[in-house]
Structures are given as structure tokens and as C-alpha cells.
Amino acid sequence: MNLRRERMMNPISKTLIVMGVILIAAGVLWQIGGKVFPFGKLPGDIVVEKERFRFYFPIVSCIILSIALSLLLALLRFFK
């Protein structure tokens, strides 16, 4: 019974480690990449500024992020 429990926990622990590494890498890229690539300030992002009001909706940035994540997940599925 211990072997079965150990086998069941192994994929969960691997998944948590991979997710942690991905989050750390995303954080580092966010800090470094924000200076090189103006993510969130792309042409097509909606910004409305009034006297006491500012509305910001990064539609193009969201689309690019969605495409990048879709490609990443497709690659992970392909190599699994």
C-alpha cells in the first residue's frame, strides 16, 4: 500500500515543482522583460485618461499572452 501511495504522490510533487519553476521564471522575465519589451504598453492597448479618472485595458497584451501560453501548452503536450 505504501508503494501505491508513493506512486500517486510522485506526479503531484513533480507538477508542483514544475509550476513553481514556471512561476519563478515568469517573475524574472516580468522584471527583466518589462524594461526591454514594453508589455502592457503596446499599440492597441486601450487607455482613457480624464481629469480624475484613468481606464486601462491591455487588450493586445492579453491576446499576445494568450497566444504565447497556448503555444507553450501545445509544446508541453507534444513532448509529453
Residue pairs with C-beta under 8 A, 6 or more apart in sequence:
30 39
33 39
34 40
39 61
39 64
39 65
40 58
40 61
42 58
42 60
42 61
42 64
43 60
44 59
44 60
45 56
45 57
45 58
45 59
45 60
45 61
46 55
46 56
46 57
46 58
46 59
47 54
47 55
47 56
47 57
48 54
48 55
48 56
49 55
